Amino acid sequence: MKLLVAVVLVAGLVSIAAWGGEAVARDEYMGICLFEKLSGQDHKFCRGDLEVFYPELGDVGCTYIPKCNQYRKRISKEWSSPKIKYPQADKNKKYVLIMVDPDAPNRANPKFRFWRHWVVTDIKGRDLRAGNLKGHVLTDYGRPTPPSRSGYHRYQFQLYEQPAHEAISLNPGEEASLGSWPMERFIEQFRLGSPVASTQFLTQHHSD
């Protein structure tokens, strides 16, 4: 996986980003911007080279979203769904993408886990390889919006191979609420098995 690396820049550099490349930025207060990789168990969640691209930031997989340039505010209030790319996708298969927050309302007491942010089925492998996500949307993309003073939240992306001829849907109860989603039951019900790839980024409320 092409990860954002820790980058420290002097003030005055212009923010740039390249598809699949490193992102650099200027901190408006400190004169520097640090892209920090996840570590420990958070890092271990990232497997299989699943790539998640936001404007200016590039691939945010396995990183903390930095506060500089109002990135945390912009990811919560401005930017639409990220581009998803999985270069290892089988062109002849279909996939299911799930994005959840397991830390609602906070990581210490996640009583509303999993908060469902995005579910897309029937994604063709050739589209995933090209970073052109198309499919049947079960849950529209919801921007990461961690509550104030709730600490860092993990925003997790999991990609599954979709069993052939399997019609996947949410039941009325699931459609009625995004929080406390029984994701494991959903995965078991539709025989999705283990994810072929997964990644996550961490962010917190932009004012914290």
MDAnalysis code that builds the backbone (N, CA, C; Angstrom):
import MDAnalysis as mda
import numpy as np

u = mda.Universe.empty(624, n_residues=208, atom_resindex=np.repeat(np.arange(208), 3), trajectory=True)
u.add_TopologyAttr("name", ["N", "CA", "C"] * 208)
u.add_TopologyAttr("resid", np.arange(1, 209))
u.add_TopologyAttr("resname", ["MET", "LYS", "LEU", "LEU", "VAL", "ALA", "VAL", "VAL", "LEU", "VAL", "ALA", "GLY", "LEU", "VAL", "SER", "ILE", "ALA", "ALA", "TRP", "GLY", "GLY", "GLU", "ALA", "VAL", "ALA", "ARG", "ASP", "GLU", "TYR", "MET", "GLY", "ILE", "CYS", "LEU", "PHE", "GLU", "LYS", "LEU", "SER", "GLY", "GLN", "ASP", "HIS", "LYS", "PHE", "CYS", "ARG", "GLY", "ASP", "LEU", "GLU", "VAL", "PHE", "TYR", "PRO", "GLU", "LEU", "GLY", "ASP", "VAL", "GLY", "CYS", "THR", "TYR", "ILE", "PRO", "LYS", "CYS", "ASN", "GLN", "TYR", "ARG", "LYS", "ARG", "ILE", "SER", "LYS", "GLU", "TRP", "SER", "SER", "PRO", "LYS", "ILE", "LYS", "TYR", "PRO", "GLN", "ALA", "ASP", "LYS", "ASN", "LYS", "LYS", "TYR", "VAL", "LEU", "ILE", "MET", "VAL", "ASP", "PRO", "ASP", "ALA", "PRO", "ASN", "ARG", "ALA", "ASN", "PRO", "LYS", "PHE", "ARG", "PHE", "TRP", "ARG", "HIS", "TRP", "VAL", "VAL", "THR", "ASP", "ILE", "LYS", "GLY", "ARG", "ASP", "LEU", "ARG", "ALA", "GLY", "ASN", "LEU", "LYS", "GLY", "HIS", "VAL", "LEU", "THR", "ASP", "TYR", "GLY", "ARG", "PRO", "THR", "PRO", "PRO", "SER", "ARG", "SER", "GLY", "TYR", "HIS", "ARG", "TYR", "GLN", "PHE", "GLN", "LEU", "TYR", "GLU", "GLN", "PRO", "ALA", "HIS", "GLU", "ALA", "ILE", "SER", "LEU", "ASN", "PRO", "GLY", "GLU", "GLU", "ALA", "SER", "LEU", "GLY", "SER", "TRP", "PRO", "MET", "GLU", "ARG", "PHE", "ILE", "GLU", "GLN", "PHE", "ARG", "LEU", "GLY", "SER", "PRO", "VAL", "ALA", "SER", "THR", "GLN", "PHE", "LEU", "THR", "GLN", "HIS", "HIS", "SER", "ASP"])
u.atoms.positions = np.array([
    [0.852, -1.189, 0.000],
    [0.000, 0.000, 0.000],
    [0.880, 1.229, 0.000],
    [0.474, 2.190, -0.809],
    [1.200, 3.449, -0.819],
    [0.669, 4.322, 0.304],
    [1.445, 4.463, 1.337],
    [1.005, 5.197, 2.517],
    [1.541, 6.608, 2.489],
    [0.780, 7.505, 3.102],
    [1.300, 8.834, 3.356],
    [2.383, 8.714, 4.418],
    [3.511, 9.295, 4.158],
    [4.595, 9.216, 5.128],
    [4.644, 10.487, 5.944],
    [5.363, 10.418, 7.069],
    [5.503, 11.616, 7.901],
    [6.348, 12.629, 7.157],
    [5.765, 13.793, 6.938],
    [6.447, 14.829, 6.156],
    [6.450, 16.118, 6.962],
    [7.580, 16.730, 7.112],
    [7.671, 18.018, 7.787],
    [8.182, 19.026, 6.779],
    [7.438, 20.107, 6.600],
    [7.784, 21.110, 5.605],
    [7.942, 22.476, 6.255],
    [8.793, 23.288, 5.704],
    [8.897, 24.660, 6.173],
    [7.707, 25.450, 5.701],
    [7.366, 26.524, 6.438],
    [6.224, 27.359, 6.074],
    [6.460, 27.961, 4.702],
    [5.358, 28.076, 3.975],
    [5.425, 28.694, 2.665],
    [5.308, 27.717, 1.532],
    [5.475, 26.419, 1.792],
    [5.290, 25.432, 0.738],
    [3.824, 25.318, 0.398],
    [3.528, 25.078, -0.835],
    [2.160, 24.965, -1.306],
    [1.705, 23.526, -1.158],
    [0.452, 23.338, -0.734],
    [-0.095, 21.995, -0.585],
    [-0.203, 21.337, -1.943],
    [0.258, 20.086, -2.039],
    [0.132, 19.334, -3.272],
    [-0.232, 17.913, -2.948],
    [-0.786, 17.190, -3.938],
    [-1.068, 15.773, -3.767],
    [-1.073, 15.132, -5.130],
    [-0.644, 13.880, -5.197],
    [-0.654, 13.137, -6.452],
    [-1.404, 11.850, -6.245],
    [-2.078, 11.378, -7.312],
    [-2.819, 10.101, -7.245],
    [-1.860, 9.002, -6.859],
    [-2.086, 8.425, -5.685],
    [-1.253, 7.331, -5.240],
    [0.077, 7.779, -4.663],
    [0.356, 9.079, -4.636],
    [1.641, 9.543, -4.164],
    [1.554, 10.124, -2.777],
    [2.620, 10.816, -2.388],
    [2.656, 11.416, -1.076],
    [1.897, 12.731, -1.085],
    [1.325, 13.083, 0.030],
    [0.674, 14.380, 0.176],
    [1.507, 15.225, 1.116],
    [1.633, 16.492, 0.803],
    [2.357, 17.398, 1.679],
    [1.496, 18.609, 1.931],
    [1.715, 19.281, 3.039],
    [0.850, 20.404, 3.381],
    [1.578, 21.365, 4.303],
    [1.009, 22.572, 4.443],
    [1.570, 23.599, 5.311],
    [0.638, 23.838, 6.483],
    [1.153, 23.812, 7.687],
    [0.371, 24.106, 8.870],
    [0.292, 25.618, 9.042],
    [-0.941, 26.149, 9.086],
    [-1.104, 27.595, 9.116],
    [-0.683, 28.210, 10.445],
    [-0.513, 27.377, 11.489],
    [-0.137, 27.913, 12.791],
    [1.332, 27.605, 13.129],
    [1.737, 26.383, 12.909],
    [3.068, 25.951, 13.316],
    [4.078, 26.046, 12.183],
    [3.608, 26.191, 10.942],
    [4.516, 26.222, 9.822],
    [4.923, 24.849, 9.337],
    [4.363, 23.806, 9.939],
    [4.680, 22.443, 9.530],
    [3.400, 21.624, 9.468],
    [3.473, 20.505, 8.775],
    [2.333, 19.588, 8.731],
    [2.863, 18.168, 8.813],
    [2.318, 17.404, 9.710],
    [2.807, 16.054, 9.954],
    [1.755, 15.033, 9.558],
    [2.089, 14.165, 8.630],
    [1.245, 13.034, 8.286],
    [1.790, 11.819, 9.038],
    [1.047, 11.376, 10.014],
    [1.529, 10.338, 10.918],
    [0.874, 8.997, 10.605],
    [1.696, 7.965, 10.486],
    [1.195, 6.621, 10.245],
    [0.591, 6.036, 11.527],
    [-0.367, 5.147, 11.341],
    [-0.890, 4.410, 12.486],
    [0.141, 3.388, 12.938],
    [0.004, 2.955, 14.179],
    [0.926, 1.972, 14.735],
    [0.139, 0.927, 15.522],
    [0.827, -0.093, 15.977],
    [0.222, -1.121, 16.823],
    [-0.953, -1.819, 16.169],
    [-1.998, -2.059, 16.957],
    [-3.177, -2.758, 16.458],
    [-3.893, -1.973, 15.369],
    [-3.862, -0.658, 15.455],
    [-4.502, 0.147, 14.403],
    [-3.819, -0.084, 13.057],
    [-2.505, -0.211, 13.073],
    [-1.774, -0.466, 11.827],
    [-2.062, -1.867, 11.295],
    [-2.206, -2.836, 12.183],
    [-2.433, -4.209, 11.756],
    [-3.762, -4.386, 11.023],
    [-4.695, -3.468, 11.257],
    [-5.983, -3.561, 10.567],
    [-5.815, -3.355, 9.065],
    [-4.770, -2.651, 8.666],
    [-4.561, -2.313, 7.256],
    [-3.892, -3.480, 6.537],
    [-4.651, -4.115, 5.651],
    [-4.145, -5.293, 4.952],
    [-4.658, -5.299, 3.513],
    [-3.802, -5.684, 2.591],
    [-4.260, -5.976, 1.241],
    [-4.228, -4.841, 0.241],
    [-3.578, -3.730, 0.544],
    [-3.374, -2.659, -0.437],
    [-4.664, -2.009, -0.937],
    [-5.648, -1.871, -0.066],
    [-6.837, -1.095, -0.396],
    [-6.485, 0.383, -0.246],
    [-6.796, 1.201, -1.270],
    [-6.385, 2.596, -1.290],
    [-7.614, 3.505, -1.232],
    [-7.516, 4.551, -0.421],
    [-8.615, 5.489, -0.192],
    [-8.083, 6.906, -0.399],
    [-8.558, 7.576, -1.452],
    [-8.013, 8.873, -1.838],
    [-9.004, 10.008, -1.583],
    [-8.545, 11.020, -0.839],
    [-9.288, 12.265, -0.664],
    [-8.520, 13.402, -1.354],
    [-9.225, 14.478, -1.747],
    [-8.537, 15.614, -2.376],
    [-7.420, 16.148, -1.482],
    [-6.312, 16.502, -2.108],
    [-5.145, 17.111, -1.456],
    [-4.384, 16.153, -0.549],
    [-5.050, 15.202, 0.052],
    [-4.402, 14.296, 1.001],
    [-3.816, 13.065, 0.331],
    [-4.369, 12.669, -0.822],
    [-3.924, 11.432, -1.441],
    [-4.498, 10.233, -0.712],
    [-3.733, 9.153, -0.652],
    [-4.180, 7.921, -0.002],
    [-4.058, 8.069, 1.513],
    [-5.186, 8.052, 2.207],
    [-5.184, 8.261, 3.656],
    [-5.134, 6.951, 4.435],
    [-4.974, 5.840, 3.743],
    [-4.961, 4.545, 4.421],
    [-3.888, 4.458, 5.479],
    [-4.282, 4.029, 6.675],
    [-3.369, 3.780, 7.790],
    [-2.671, 5.043, 8.282],
    [-3.398, 6.182, 8.281],
    [-2.820, 7.429, 8.777],
    [-3.799, 8.151, 9.701],
    [-3.263, 9.126, 10.433],
    [-4.084, 10.122, 11.121],
    [-4.323, 11.271, 10.148],
    [-5.547, 11.802, 10.131],
    [-5.808, 12.993, 9.338],
    [-5.237, 14.189, 10.092],
    [-4.330, 14.950, 9.482],
    [-3.726, 16.087, 10.199],
    [-4.696, 17.250, 10.326],
    [-4.466, 18.080, 11.332],
    [-5.333, 19.232, 11.566],
    [-4.985, 20.403, 10.659],
    [-3.756, 20.444, 10.171],
    [-3.313, 21.570, 9.350],
    [-4.186, 21.724, 8.103],
    [-4.209, 22.963, 7.585],
    [-5.005, 23.278, 6.386],
    [-6.480, 22.925, 6.537],
    [-6.935, 22.825, 7.773],
    [-8.334, 22.509, 8.073],
    [-8.764, 21.162, 7.457],
    [-7.823, 20.239, 7.339],
    [-8.148, 18.959, 6.715],
    [-9.228, 18.196, 7.478],
    [-9.173, 18.242, 8.810],
    [-10.190, 17.512, 9.584],
    [-11.570, 18.128, 9.384],
    [-11.615, 19.439, 9.287],
    [-12.894, 20.105, 9.035],
    [-13.387, 19.817, 7.636],
    [-12.489, 19.823, 6.674],
    [-12.885, 19.639, 5.283],
    [-13.339, 18.210, 5.008],
    [-12.702, 17.236, 5.651],
    [-13.121, 15.847, 5.435],
    [-14.485, 15.598, 6.057],
    [-14.842, 16.405, 7.085],
    [-16.124, 16.255, 7.760],
    [-17.245, 17.077, 7.129],
    [-16.884, 18.174, 6.455],
    [-17.918, 19.103, 6.012],
    [-17.924, 19.394, 4.510],
    [-16.832, 19.129, 3.821],
    [-16.744, 19.558, 2.430],
    [-16.606, 18.415, 1.429],
    [-15.653, 17.551, 1.655],
    [-15.324, 16.559, 0.634],
    [-16.372, 15.463, 0.546],
    [-16.654, 15.055, -0.667],
    [-17.585, 13.955, -0.898],
    [-16.842, 12.626, -0.770],
    [-17.452, 11.562, -1.224],
    [-16.871, 10.231, -1.040],
    [-15.488, 10.126, -1.674],
    [-14.591, 9.396, -1.027],
    [-13.234, 9.239, -1.571],
    [-13.225, 8.299, -2.772],
    [-12.151, 8.362, -3.527],
    [-11.921, 7.394, -4.596],
    [-11.345, 6.136, -3.971],
    [-11.879, 5.005, -4.356],
    [-11.437, 3.722, -3.816],
    [-10.751, 2.932, -4.921],
    [-9.577, 2.415, -4.620],
    [-8.825, 1.646, -5.615],
    [-8.274, 0.375, -4.979],
    [-8.440, -0.727, -5.706],
    [-7.882, -2.001, -5.247],
    [-7.220, -2.675, -6.446],
    [-5.918, -2.452, -6.627],
    [-5.230, -2.944, -7.821],
    [-5.258, -4.462, -7.987],
    [-5.449, -5.213, -6.897],
    [-5.447, -6.672, -6.973],
    [-6.818, -7.265, -7.293],
    [-7.825, -6.433, -7.518],
    [-9.174, -6.948, -7.766],
    [-9.197, -7.861, -8.992],
    [-9.976, -8.926, -8.891],
    [-10.187, -9.840, -10.010],
    [-11.227, -9.219, -10.940],
    [-10.874, -9.035, -12.196],
    [-11.767, -8.387, -13.147],
    [-13.076, -9.142, -13.341],
    [-13.064, -10.419, -13.049],
    [-14.236, -11.256, -13.285],
    [-15.112, -11.437, -12.049],
    [-14.766, -10.752, -10.970],
    [-15.537, -10.889, -9.735],
    [-16.186, -9.572, -9.365],
    [-17.154, -9.667, -8.439],
    [-17.789, -8.478, -7.874],
    [-17.418, -8.377, -6.393],
    [-17.528, -7.168, -5.866],
    [-17.077, -6.903, -4.509],
    [-18.105, -6.063, -3.740],
    [-17.953, -6.110, -2.408],
    [-18.778, -5.320, -1.498],
    [-17.849, -4.446, -0.671],
    [-18.144, -3.156, -0.616],
    [-17.361, -2.216, 0.199],
    [-18.192, -1.751, 1.382],
    [-17.603, -1.821, 2.565],
    [-18.252, -1.365, 3.792],
    [-17.349, -0.344, 4.472],
    [-17.930, 0.790, 4.871],
    [-17.224, 1.792, 5.667],
    [-17.994, 2.006, 6.962],
    [-17.321, 1.852, 8.091],
    [-17.977, 1.996, 9.392],
    [-17.085, 2.756, 10.368],
    [-17.727, 3.279, 11.399],
    [-17.044, 3.855, 12.560],
    [-17.331, 2.933, 13.744],
    [-16.312, 2.210, 14.250],
    [-16.530, 1.326, 15.391],
    [-16.439, 2.040, 16.733],
    [-16.259, 3.361, 16.703],
    [-15.988, 4.117, 17.928],
    [-17.083, 5.125, 18.269],
    [-18.314, 4.809, 17.910],
    [-19.429, 5.717, 18.207],
    [-20.084, 5.352, 19.545],
    [-20.245, 6.301, 20.441],
    [-19.889, 7.721, 20.323],
    [-18.427, 8.035, 20.641],
    [-17.707, 7.074, 21.265],
    [-16.283, 7.250, 21.495],
    [-15.651, 5.878, 21.665],
    [-14.346, 5.842, 21.591],
    [-13.648, 4.559, 21.598],
    [-13.722, 3.870, 22.952],
    [-13.826, 4.640, 24.019],
    [-13.896, 4.057, 25.353],
    [-15.248, 3.415, 25.635],
    [-16.302, 3.931, 25.011],
    [-17.654, 3.418, 25.247],
    [-18.420, 3.384, 23.915],
    [-18.064, 2.430, 23.017],
    [-18.641, 2.408, 21.666],
    [-20.018, 1.746, 21.617],
    [-20.971, 2.280, 22.373],
    [-22.274, 1.626, 22.497],
    [-23.101, 1.696, 21.212],
    [-22.703, 2.536, 20.259],
    [-23.430, 2.629, 18.996],
    [-22.651, 2.024, 17.821],
    [-21.629, 1.246, 18.141],
    [-20.888, 0.594, 17.060],
    [-21.776, -0.468, 16.394],
    [-21.648, -0.730, 15.171],
    [-20.862, -0.010, 14.185],
    [-21.750, 1.056, 13.548],
    [-21.209, 2.284, 13.449],
    [-21.952, 3.336, 12.761],
    [-21.673, 3.195, 11.270],
    [-22.733, 2.990, 10.519],
    [-22.599, 2.677, 9.095],
    [-22.453, 3.963, 8.272],
    [-21.346, 4.078, 7.555],
    [-21.075, 5.276, 6.766],
    [-21.213, 5.063, 5.260],
    [-21.112, 3.824, 4.811],
    [-21.138, 3.604, 3.358],
    [-21.208, 2.100, 3.112],
    [-22.122, 1.677, 2.274],
    [-22.174, 0.276, 1.846],
    [-22.502, 0.250, 0.353],
    [-21.626, -0.372, -0.420],
    [-21.819, -0.494, -1.863],
    [-21.603, -1.942, -2.263],
    [-22.535, -2.514, -3.011],
    [-22.425, -3.894, -3.483],
    [-22.301, -3.909, -5.013],
    [-22.091, -5.093, -5.562],
    [-22.033, -5.288, -7.018],
    [-20.981, -4.413, -7.689],
    [-19.841, -4.255, -7.023],
    [-18.737, -3.470, -7.587],
    [-17.901, -4.385, -8.476],
    [-17.760, -4.054, -9.708],
    [-16.988, -4.887, -10.630],
    [-15.491, -4.727, -10.371],
    [-14.804, -5.857, -10.454],
    [-13.376, -5.850, -10.188],
    [-12.599, -4.924, -11.099],
    [-12.984, -4.856, -12.358],
    [-12.251, -3.992, -13.286],
    [-12.396, -2.518, -12.910],
    [-13.550, -2.154, -12.316],
    [-13.722, -0.770, -11.859],
    [-12.865, -0.490, -10.634],
    [-12.781, -1.446, -9.731],
    [-11.944, -1.281, -8.541],
    [-10.476, -1.122, -8.916],
    [-10.032, -1.882, -9.891],
    [-8.634, -1.807, -10.325],
    [-8.308, -0.415, -10.873],
    [-9.311, 0.209, -11.488],
    [-9.115, 1.529, -12.086],
    [-9.408, 2.669, -11.116],
    [-9.883, 2.339, -9.924],
    [-10.245, 3.387, -8.972],
    [-11.528, 4.086, -9.343],
    [-12.409, 3.377, -10.025],
    [-13.673, 3.954, -10.483],
    [-14.808, 3.170, -9.831],
    [-15.201, 3.592, -8.639],
    [-16.158, 2.823, -7.849],
    [-17.579, 2.978, -8.399],
    [-18.133, 1.878, -8.849],
    [-19.522, 1.837, -9.299],
    [-20.172, 0.610, -8.686],
    [-21.455, 0.697, -8.421],
    [-22.160, -0.445, -7.869],
    [-23.525, -0.041, -7.360],
    [-24.113, -0.925, -6.579],
    [-25.430, -0.673, -5.998],
    [-25.234, -0.134, -4.580],
    [-25.658, 1.100, -4.347],
    [-25.435, 1.760, -3.057],
    [-26.568, 1.396, -2.096],
    [-26.217, 0.711, -1.010],
    [-27.191, 0.384, 0.035],
    [-27.255, 1.497, 1.080],
    [-26.115, 2.103, 1.339],
    [-26.047, 3.250, 2.253],
    [-25.203, 4.324, 1.605],
    [-25.780, 5.508, 1.416],
    [-25.034, 6.618, 0.831],
    [-23.849, 6.985, 1.720],
    [-22.810, 7.476, 1.089],
    [-21.624, 7.889, 1.825],
    [-21.962, 8.964, 2.856],
    [-21.514, 8.740, 4.082],
    [-21.666, 9.712, 5.158],
    [-20.294, 10.195, 5.593],
    [-20.090, 11.493, 5.571],
    [-18.785, 12.043, 5.944],
    [-18.427, 11.688, 7.387],
    [-17.131, 11.547, 7.670],
    [-16.689, 11.327, 9.050],
    [-16.981, 12.558, 9.902],
    [-17.794, 12.412, 10.929],
    [-18.152, 13.558, 11.777],
    [-18.044, 13.177, 13.253],
    [-16.842, 12.949, 13.738],
    [-16.694, 12.600, 15.162],
    [-17.164, 13.740, 16.055],
    [-17.925, 13.453, 17.117],
    [-18.396, 14.512, 18.011],
    [-17.237, 15.215, 18.718],
    [-17.469, 16.454, 19.105],
    [-16.470, 17.201, 19.852],
    [-16.141, 16.503, 21.161],
    [-14.857, 16.505, 21.491],
    [-14.347, 15.935, 22.746],
    [-14.612, 14.434, 22.867],
    [-14.720, 13.758, 21.750],
    [-14.908, 12.298, 21.786],
    [-13.641, 11.547, 21.395],
    [-12.549, 12.287, 21.200],
    [-11.288, 11.645, 20.863],
    [-11.229, 11.196, 19.414],
    [-10.214, 10.410, 19.123],
    [-10.041, 9.907, 17.767],
    [-11.048, 8.799, 17.475],
    [-11.567, 8.817, 16.258],
    [-12.433, 7.753, 15.760],
    [-11.730, 7.052, 14.602],
    [-11.919, 5.731, 14.549],
    [-11.418, 4.962, 13.408],
    [-12.499, 4.921, 12.322],
    [-12.117, 5.208, 11.113],
    [-13.029, 5.068, 9.976],
    [-12.479, 3.951, 9.106],
    [-13.195, 2.835, 9.154],
    [-12.688, 1.586, 8.604],
    [-13.361, 1.253, 7.271],
    [-12.540, 0.812, 6.327],
    [-13.001, 0.380, 5.014],
    [-12.656, -1.104, 4.864],
    [-13.676, -1.905, 4.561],
    [-13.461, -3.327, 4.373],
    [-14.032, -3.746, 3.023],
    [-13.246, -4.522, 2.276],
    [-13.645, -4.956, 0.942],
    [-13.799, -6.476, 0.938],
    [-14.941, -6.943, 0.450],
    [-15.249, -8.366, 0.421],
    [-15.543, -8.814, -1.010],
    [-15.183, -10.056, -1.309],
    [-15.655, -10.654, -2.548],
    [-17.134, -10.982, -2.386],
    [-17.916, -10.629, -3.364],
    [-19.351, -10.884, -3.305],
    [-19.635, -12.265, -3.892],
    [-20.274, -13.138, -3.121],
    [-20.596, -14.465, -3.652],
    [-21.428, -14.357, -4.924],
    [-21.144, -15.235, -5.874],
    [-21.851, -15.208, -7.148],
    [-23.351, -15.372, -6.941],
    [-24.114, -14.578, -7.644],
    [-25.578, -14.645, -7.657],
    [-26.196, -14.317, -6.294],
    [-25.433, -13.690, -5.415],
    [-25.954, -13.316, -4.101],
    [-26.532, -11.909, -4.163],
    [-27.822, -11.790, -3.894],
    [-28.467, -10.463, -3.844],
    [-28.369, -9.949, -2.412],
    [-27.687, -8.850, -2.212],
    [-27.404, -8.324, -0.884],
    [-28.263, -7.093, -0.623],
    [-28.839, -7.041, 0.563],
    [-29.713, -5.911, 0.897],
    [-29.694, -5.674, 2.395],
    [-30.182, -4.513, 2.801],
    [-30.402, -4.205, 4.207],
    [-31.866, -4.452, 4.532],
    [-32.137, -4.945, 5.734],
    [-33.531, -5.124, 6.118],
    [-34.106, -3.792, 6.605],
    [-35.417, -3.690, 6.751],
    [-36.028, -2.406, 7.145],
    [-35.467, -1.834, 8.443],
    [-35.169, -2.695, 9.398],
    [-34.603, -2.205, 10.651],
    [-33.237, -1.577, 10.457],
    [-32.421, -2.185, 9.607],
    [-31.104, -1.633, 9.330],
    [-31.214, -0.305, 8.574],
    [-32.127, -0.235, 7.638],
    [-32.301, 0.985, 6.860],
    [-32.780, 2.156, 7.725],
    [-33.461, 1.839, 8.809],
    [-34.033, 2.884, 9.659],
    [-32.993, 3.584, 10.529],
    [-31.840, 2.960, 10.712],
    [-30.842, 3.536, 11.613],
    [-29.440, 3.222, 11.115],
    [-28.550, 4.210, 11.237],
    [-27.160, 3.995, 10.854],
    [-26.336, 3.454, 12.022],
    [-26.724, 3.817, 13.244],
    [-25.974, 3.413, 14.422],
    [-26.328, 2.024, 14.898],
    [-25.421, 1.440, 15.691],
    [-25.610, 0.100, 16.267],
    [-25.918, -0.934, 15.193],
    [-25.226, -0.820, 14.071],
    [-25.447, -1.753, 12.966],
    [-24.796, -3.096, 13.274],
    [-25.543, -4.201, 13.187],
    [-24.965, -5.526, 13.430],
    [-24.174, -6.003, 12.222],
    [-23.017, -5.423, 12.016],
    [-22.228, -5.697, 10.820],
    [-21.837, -7.167, 10.705],
    [-21.458, -7.779, 11.824],
    [-21.049, -9.176, 11.769],
    [-22.196, -10.073, 11.286],
    [-23.411, -9.768, 11.713],
    [-24.565, -10.546, 11.263],
    [-24.806, -10.362, 9.766],
    [-24.632, -9.142, 9.293],
    [-24.772, -8.840, 7.870],
    [-23.760, -9.650, 7.061],
    [-22.520, -9.661, 7.519],
    [-21.458, -10.395, 6.829],
    [-21.751, -11.889, 6.806],
    [-22.220, -12.419, 7.931],
    [-22.540, -13.844, 8.012],
    [-23.760, -14.188, 7.154],
    [-24.776, -13.341, 7.207],
    [-26.014, -13.613, 6.468],
    [-25.756, -13.757, 4.967],
    [-24.881, -12.914, 4.437],
    [-24.650, -12.931, 2.998],
    [-23.348, -13.628, 2.614],
    [-22.802, -14.386, 3.563],
    [-21.660, -15.260, 3.307],
    [-20.484, -14.513, 2.673],
    [-20.163, -13.367, 3.249],
    [-19.076, -12.564, 2.704],
    [-17.700, -13.065, 3.139],
    [-17.656, -13.781, 4.254],
    [-16.385, -14.301, 4.727],
    [-15.481, -13.215, 5.274],
    [-14.178, -13.404, 5.112],
    [-13.204, -12.426, 5.592],
    [-12.926, -11.402, 4.497],
    [-12.609, -10.162, 4.888],
    [-12.310, -9.157, 3.865],
    [-11.047, -9.516, 3.086],
    [-11.063, -9.231, 1.796],
    [-9.866, -9.442, 0.983],
    [-8.861, -8.316, 1.204],
    [-9.364, -7.180, 1.682],
    [-8.492, -6.043, 1.983],
    [-9.221, -5.120, 2.935],
    [-8.464, -4.406, 3.749],
    [-9.058, -3.452, 4.689],
    [-8.055, -2.361, 5.006],
    [-8.577, -1.198, 5.331],
    [-7.721, -0.095, 5.761],
    [-8.556, 0.844, 6.617],
    [-7.909, 1.828, 7.229],
    [-8.624, 2.785, 8.058],
    [-7.781, 4.043, 8.216],
    [-8.473, 5.134, 8.565],
    [-7.774, 6.331, 8.999],
    [-8.425, 6.791, 10.294],
    [-7.691, 7.604, 11.057],
    [-8.203, 8.137, 12.315],
    [-8.298, 9.657, 12.214],
    [-9.385, 10.190, 12.754],
    [-9.527, 11.636, 12.830],
    [-10.374, 11.971, 14.050],
    [-10.365, 13.229, 14.433],
    [-11.192, 13.688, 15.522],
    [-11.846, 15.005, 15.135],
    [-12.729, 15.506, 15.986],
    [-13.442, 16.748, 15.666],
    [-12.440, 17.864, 15.382],
    [-12.735, 18.659, 14.368],
    [-11.763, 19.647, 13.901],
    [-11.445, 20.724, 14.930],
    [-12.313, 20.918, 15.919],
    [-12.044, 21.963, 16.916],
    [-11.250, 21.449, 18.110],
    [-11.045, 20.151, 18.215],
    [-10.339, 19.571, 19.359],
    [-8.826, 19.674, 19.184],
])
